[in-house]
């Protein structure tokens, strides 16, 4: 099955920038694009272990008659087509169901707040709810469309970091863009992290690492300056068993609150699917 990205169309100038980022992501990785055209502010997404109710801010429904024409207008000149999704299935709560059989989803940092309240350091509760539950990673774009010319994986040695590195290797190979790794050592030697990679079969021969930014000194926030401004940053987030939210690790919070880059975040239930396996041939 062709890997696909789910994009929820927002009929505003900010939504246009987010759509262009999704389009660039899909073209770069040869991934299909499915665009959901919302007709109501709320919908449900059913995952394997939980259901997430998403509430959009009113701007998503602005000028509904121009939504589809705007999508086609943004596609002009790109030699790329997408599938439009209008959910016709409803739950007992009379909310439309949006399918979840995707490999990626694009979401701004917040979905249920007014555009004027969007801040770099804020990830809304609805987005965190999806991230907590989803088996796919979330593409969280910068506010203004910006192409990325390299892939940067934040690698701290955790289980989710291993999955993020595997994902980053695959994305680097598929996009044919260089792969970099960032590690804040926290008192551990480089051999410790190399052993983790080797134990998990992450041979750099499959997707050679251009630069490993390994810091055993300095403050984490200061060291983040080494991350290229035009890199797609990939990292893992993890939950602490909370029912209604995801608590990111301290470094995850610092990255998402200080870095303007496009982010690809793998939540605690992210599953490395065949498309993301670095051992596969393109």
TORRO-940328 format. One record per residue (C-alpha): residue number from 1; x negated, y, z; chain. Coordinates in steps of 0.2 Angstrom, whole numbers, plus 5000, padded with zeros to 4 digits. Example, Ala and Ser with C-alpha at 12.3 -4.5 7.8 and 13.67 -1.06 7.14 Angstrom:
TORRO-940328
i  xx  yy  zz  ch
1  4938  4978  5039  A
2  4932  4995  5036  A
end
This chain:
TORRO-940328
i  xx  yy  zz  ch
1  5000  5000  5000  A
2  4994  5017  4996  A
3  4988  5027  5011  A
4  4999  5043  5013  A
5  5000  5058  5024  A
6  5016  5065  5031  A
7  5018  5084  5030  A
8  5033  5094  5037  A
9  5035  5109  5026  A
10  5036  5126  5034  A
11  5044  5139  5023  A
12  5033  5153  5029  A
13  5016  5161  5024  A
14  5008  5151  5039  A
15  5016  5135  5032  A
16  5009  5139  5015  A
17  4992  5138  5022  A
18  4995  5122  5031  A
19  5003  5114  5015  A
20  4987  5119  5005  A
21  4976  5111  5019  A
22  4987  5095  5017  A
23  4985  5095  4998  A
24  4966  5098  4999  A
25  4965  5083  5012  A
26  4975  5072  5001  A
27  4966  5076  4984  A
28  4949  5075  4993  A
29  4952  5057  5000  A
30  4964  5051  4986  A
31  4978  5049  4998  A
32  4996  5051  4994  A
33  5007  5066  5000  A
34  5024  5064  5007  A
35  5033  5081  5011  A
36  5047  5081  5023  A
37  5060  5095  5019  A
38  5069  5098  5036  A
39  5087  5102  5036  A
40  5089  5103  5055  A
41  5077  5108  5069  A
42  5076  5092  5078  A
43  5072  5074  5072  A
44  5066  5058  5079  A
45  5050  5048  5075  A
46  5051  5029  5081  A
47  5034  5022  5085  A
48  5030  5004  5091  A
49  5031  5008  5109  A
50  5040  5024  5110  A
51  5051  5037  5101  A
52  5046  5055  5100  A
53  5059  5069  5098  A
54  5052  5083  5088  A
55  5060  5101  5089  A
56  5054  5113  5076  A
57  5054  5132  5078  A
58  5067  5141  5068  A
59  5054  5147  5055  A
60  5054  5129  5048  A
61  5071  5132  5041  A
62  5068  5149  5034  A
63  5077  5152  5017  A
64  5081  5133  5014  A
65  5086  5136  4996  A
66  5068  5141  4992  A
67  5059  5126  5001  A
68  5058  5114  4986  A
69  5054  5127  4973  A
70  5040  5133  4985  A
71  5033  5116  4986  A
72  5033  5114  4967  A
73  5025  5131  4965  A
74  5011  5127  4977  A
75  5007  5111  4967  A
76  5006  5120  4951  A
77  4988  5119  4943  A
78  4983  5105  4955  A
79  4987  5090  4944  A
80  4994  5082  4960  A
81  5011  5076  4964  A
82  5020  5072  4980  A
83  5035  5063  4986  A
84  5049  5074  4994  A
85  5058  5066  5009  A
86  5075  5071  5015  A
87  5080  5060  5030  A
88  5097  5052  5027  A
89  5096  5041  5042  A
90  5103  5046  5059  A
91  5102  5039  5077  A
92  5116  5037  5089  A
93  5111  5055  5095  A
94  5115  5061  5078  A
95  5097  5066  5075  A
96  5088  5062  5058  A
97  5075  5049  5058  A
98  5058  5052  5050  A
99  5048  5037  5046  A
100  5031  5033  5054  A
101  5024  5021  5041  A
102  5010  5033  5036  A
103  4991  5033  5039  A
104  4990  5052  5042  A
105  5001  5066  5048  A
106  4997  5085  5047  A
107  5003  5096  5061  A
108  4999  5114  5066  A
109  4994  5116  5084  A
110  5012  5120  5089  A
111  5028  5115  5081  A
112  5041  5121  5093  A
113  5035  5139  5097  A
114  5037  5155  5087  A
115  5023  5158  5074  A
116  5018  5174  5084  A
117  5014  5163  5099  A
118  5002  5152  5090  A
119  4985  5153  5098  A
120  4969  5144  5095  A
121  4968  5136  5112  A
122  4985  5129  5113  A
123  4992  5112  5107  A
124  5010  5111  5110  A
125  5019  5098  5120  A
126  5028  5091  5104  A
127  5012  5089  5095  A
128  5004  5081  5110  A
129  5019  5069  5111  A
130  5016  5063  5093  A
131  4997  5062  5097  A
132  5000  5051  5112  A
133  5011  5039  5103  A
134  5006  5038  5085  A
135  4995  5024  5077  A
136  4989  5037  5064  A
137  4977  5052  5067  A
138  4984  5070  5066  A
139  4976  5083  5055  A
140  4977  5099  5064  A
141  4972  5113  5051  A
142  4965  5130  5054  A
143  4977  5144  5053  A
144  4971  5149  5036  A
145  4967  5136  5022  A
146  4949  5132  5022  A
147  4940  5118  5012  A
148  4929  5107  5021  A
149  4912  5102  5014  A
150  4906  5089  5027  A
151  4912  5077  5041  A
152  4907  5079  5059  A
153  4912  5066  5072  A
154  4911  5070  5090  A
155  4904  5054  5098  A
156  4903  5051  5116  A
157  4903  5033  5117  A
158  4920  5029  5122  A
159  4932  5017  5114  A
160  4941  5030  5105  A
161  4925  5038  5100  A
162  4920  5022  5092  A
163  4936  5022  5082  A
164  4934  5040  5077  A
165  4916  5036  5071  A
166  4923  5022  5061  A
167  4936  5033  5054  A
168  4924  5047  5050  A
169  4912  5035  5041  A
170  4927  5030  5029  A
171  4932  5048  5026  A
172  4914  5052  5022  A
173  4913  5038  5010  A
174  4929  5041  5002  A
175  4926  5060  5000  A
176  4908  5058  4996  A
177  4904  5072  5008  A
178  4890  5071  5021  A
179  4893  5064  5038  A
180  4886  5072  5054  A
181  4887  5066  5072  A
182  4888  5077  5088  A
183  4884  5070  5105  A
184  4882  5078  5122  A
185  4871  5065  5131  A
186  4877  5068  5149  A
187  4862  5060  5156  A
188  4861  5045  5145  A
189  4847  5042  5132  A
190  4850  5041  5113  A
191  4847  5022  5114  A
192  4863  5020  5125  A
193  4873  5027  5111  A
194  4864  5018  5097  A
195  4868  5002  5107  A
196  4886  5006  5107  A
197  4886  5009  5088  A
198  4877  4993  5085  A
199  4888  4983  5096  A
200  4903  4989  5087  A
201  4896  4985  5070  A
202  4894  5003  5065  A
203  4879  5002  5053  A
204  4874  5019  5047  A
205  4869  5010  5031  A
206  4888  5010  5026  A
207  4889  5029  5027  A
208  4872  5037  5031  A
209  4872  5050  5045  A
210  4864  5066  5038  A
211  4861  5074  5055  A
212  4864  5067  5072  A
213  4865  5083  5083  A
214  4860  5074  5100  A
215  4860  5086  5115  A
216  4852  5081  5131  A
217  4851  5099  5137  A
218  4861  5114  5137  A
219  4880  5118  5140  A
220  4892  5109  5129  A
221  4901  5124  5123  A
222  4885  5133  5118  A
223  4879  5117  5109  A
224  4895  5117  5099  A
225  4888  5131  5088  A
226  4878  5117  5079  A
227  4895  5112  5071  A
228  4896  5119  5054  A
229  4910  5131  5051  A
230  4916  5121  5036  A
231  4916  5104  5043  A
232  4931  5093  5046  A
233  4929  5088  5064  A
234  4935  5071  5069  A
235  4937  5066  5087  A
236  4947  5055  5099  A
237  4959  5060  5113  A
238  4965  5049  5126  A
239  4980  5048  5138  A
240  4980  5046  5157  A
241  4996  5036  5158  A
242  5007  5052  5159  A
243  5025  5049  5152  A
244  5028  5066  5144  A
245  5011  5072  5139  A
246  4993  5068  5134  A
247  4979  5074  5145  A
248  4964  5077  5134  A
249  4946  5074  5141  A
250  4937  5090  5146  A
251  4926  5090  5130  A
252  4941  5087  5119  A
253  4950  5102  5127  A
254  4934  5113  5124  A
255  4933  5108  5106  A
256  4951  5111  5101  A
257  4952  5128  5111  A
258  4935  5135  5104  A
259  4933  5128  5087  A
260  4942  5136  5072  A
261  4938  5120  5061  A
262  4951  5109  5054  A
263  4952  5094  5066  A
264  4957  5076  5064  A
265  4962  5069  5081  A
266  4964  5050  5085  A
267  4975  5048  5099  A
268  4975  5033  5112  A
269  4986  5022  5101  A
270  4977  5025  5085  A
271  4974  5009  5075  A
272  4960  5007  5063  A
273  4969  5001  5048  A
274  4961  4993  5033  A
275  4959  5009  5023  A
276  4949  5016  5038  A
277  4937  5001  5038  A
278  4920  5007  5033  A
279  4915  4990  5027  A
280  4928  4991  5013  A
281  4922  4996  4995  A
282  4930  5012  4988  A
end
